Amino acid sequence: MKLTLPTYLTLGRLAAAAALPLLYVAVPHPKAFWLISALFLIASITDWLDGYLARKLGQISNLGRMLDPIADKILVSTALLIVISCMEERAWLLIPASVILAREFLVSGLREFSGGGGSSLKTTFPAKCKTALQMAGLLILMLCCALDAHRGNVLPTVGIVAIWIAAMLTIFTGADYFKKALPMLREDT
């Protein structure tokens, strides 16, 4: 198996996701959130870049198709946990975060069941919008933590609204994936 540049970018996103909690616990606040925000931004950009390069360079691989959604889910899940930890006074962020995480487990299970995400469970445009909103909202909230501006400021509201809209898209896209997988789920083996 030959690793390609897009696959290296995806692996880099996984490494970044692993580094985020290490920075959170090892580096003093607010410096930690500046580093976390920068690393998260770079990792988020690789989410778009790896797919673009894979198509442009003709380097689409089964490994890349498998790892890309996993890297996204791990990155977003880790970032959600860090943001919720920082914004204790906004505990109701647990609601959209729980919806987002539940959908990620559901879709991963459906893809696994369908044999690695057959043609009916490919990533859709609304799902890509959901991921972009999640990443934008999380980045805004991380910057609020870095600036210690998550209390009495309008900026966190923008991030929180983005997360709530992403959670609504999460429900929509999760239902769409479930509907597409339903014929496979009804089959007796």
Long-range contacts (C-beta under 8 A, 24 or more apart in sequence): 1-61, 1-63, 3-63, 4-54, 4-57, 4-59, 4-61, 4-64, 5-53, 5-57, 5-59, 6-49, 6-50, 6-51, 6-53, 6-54, 6-57, 6-59, 6-60, 6-61, 6-64, 7-50, 7-59, 7-61, 7-63, 7-64, 7-67, 9-46, 9-49, 9-50, 9-53, 10-46, 10-50, 10-64, 10-67, 10-68, 10-71, 11-67, 11-71, 12-43, 12-46, 13-43, 13-46, 13-47, 13-50, 13-71, 13-72, 13-75, 14-67, 14-70, 14-71, 14-74, 14-75, 16-40, 16-42, 16-43, 16-46, 16-75, 17-43, 17-71, 17-74, 17-75, 17-78, 18-78, 20-75, 20-78, 20-79, 20-82, 21-78, 21-81, 21-82, 24-82, 24-85, 29-145, 30-145, 30-146, 30-147, 30-148, 33-86, 33-142, 33-143, 33-145, 33-146, 34-146, 36-82, 36-142, 36-146, 37-139, 37-142, 37-143, 37-146, 40-75, 40-79, 40-135, 40-138, 40-139, 40-142, 41-139, 43-75, 44-75, 44-135, 44-139, 47-71, 47-72, 47-75, 47-131, 47-135, 62-116, 65-116, 65-117, 66-116, 66-117, 69-107, 69-108, 69-111, 69-117, 69-123, 70-108, 72-131, 73-104, 73-108, 76-100, 76-104, 76-131, 76-134, 76-135, 76-138, 77-101, 77-104, 79-135, 79-138, 79-142, 80-138, 82-142, 83-138, 83-141, 83-142, 83-145, 86-141, 86-142, 86-145, 86-150, 87-141, 87-144, 87-145, 87-150, 87-156, 89-150, 89-151, 90-150, 90-156, 90-160, 93-160, 93-163, 95-167, 96-163, 96-164, 96-166, 96-167, 96-170, 97-163, 97-167, 99-167, 99-170, 99-171, 100-134, 100-163, 100-166, 100-167, 100-170, 102-174, 103-170, 103-171, 103-173, 103-174, 106-174, 106-177, 106-178, 107-173, 107-174, 107-177, 110-177, 110-178, 110-181, 113-181, 113-184, 113-185, 114-181, 114-184, 120-180, 120-181, 120-184, 121-177, 121-180, 121-181, 124-173, 124-176, 126-169, 126-172, 126-173, 126-176, 127-169, 127-173, 127-177, 129-169, 130-166, 130-169, 130-170, 130-173, 131-166, 133-162, 133-163, 133-165, 133-166, 133-169, 134-162, 134-163, 134-166, 136-162, 137-161, 137-162, 137-163, 137-166, 138-163
